[in-house]
């Protein structure tokens, strides 16, 4: 068996999809316009890795995997 898990495909209703995107936007709003530093390791003993990024409003659309014809900032304000 592979070490990678596989997700079963499912189709969400429009209502549920909008609900989940809005939940994600609410969580993402805690980090918007801030630098985020993630520190992680594959075990308690390390090695430790860091990943730093800027959580801009314009990035949420990309992270959600949605492309709006009206642009990323418009999409963010609508969430």
Beta strands, then each sheet from edge to edge (+ up, - down):
strand 1: 34-41
strand 2: 48-55
sheet 1: 1+ 2-
end
